[in-house]
Amino acid sequence: MASIFDRSLLELAKEADAIRKAKWGNDAFYVKNLHINFTNICSNQCKFCAFARKKGAEGGYLKDVPSIVQHVKDKGAAAKELHIVGGLHPDVDLAYYTDMISSLKSEFPDKSIKAFGAVEMDFISRQSGVPLEKLFNIMKGAGLDMMPGGGAEIFKPEVRNIICPEKVSGARWLEVMEIAHNAGILTNATMLYGHYESGEDREAHLMAIQSLQERTGGFNAFIPLSFQPAGTKFADVPPVTAVTDLAVTAASRIILKDVPHIKAYWVMLGEKTAQIALRFGADDLDGTIEEENIAFAAGGSSKRGMTENDLKHMISTAGLNPVERDSFYNRVS
Ligand code: SF4
């Protein structure tokens, strides 16, 4: 069956760049943010993940809330957004998560808290016995502003079963996001590509996100995630090429016509491909990040953080106007 990925790269680029320009003109966005990975201990053992550790394994950690607050004091003075994700720790209760969010919010009221993706929210709900609708209200009350988009991987069950058999299904991921949107929480969305999926699988994944967006309007940005095989059980899978990275970026912009923003996530793409992706449909480089751990664990060759000047330079030399944003894409003057 033919898919959008059968089209020529430059044809995709032309269409995607025109859509980006119609939405955002010459502006391209970045955010000053800080990543916080509070634990790498995880009940799942996704085969593509080089970050997670089993409970009791060497190198496993769980940060307590005071040390997370201290970390933000030490590293996140300029950050407008705290991006918080971690493993599915089997022994952590709901109070740990709400204490983390409320402590950060009261200490740093001017920073947005983007925390716990759909897989984590589903896990916290099951562990605590609190239904998702109620859980989202509790999290919002604690200070949650929005949710990141990780865990979508690829929705096709047969491929999902190869790369992450223990993870919740793609259908459940979409269901959790729909409940979050209906509870008034904006989220992002992702797709992990470059492993065992076909062009048709990618296209179907993008169309499922577009379809949910037509119902809820709750996705803020889409982030295509380029698979990093090093350190995973799929270390023999060939690295994703720049051509695939750019084709996926452009196809995302074309199919996700109702999702406002497409990110060129420099951590996964590398700085140079991310910059070019700004002319293949992406309008956002994500952020300074400060200390990236997840792609780094999989041998990611990008830096672990960028300065604001690095990001502005990448955007302006791609011929676009750098705009600092907050989590909700409000311009920061
Ligand atoms: S991808 Fe997430 S859920 Fe899967 S093993 Fe890694 S940390 Fe756990």
Boltz pocket constraint, residues with backbone or C-beta under 6 A from the ligand:
constraints:
  - pocket:
      binder: B
      contacts: [[A, 40], [A, 42], [A, 43], [A, 44], [A, 45], [A, 46], [A, 49], [A, 50], [A, 51], [A, 52], [A, 86], [A, 87], [A, 88], [A, 119], [A, 164], [A, 167]]
      max_distance: 6.0
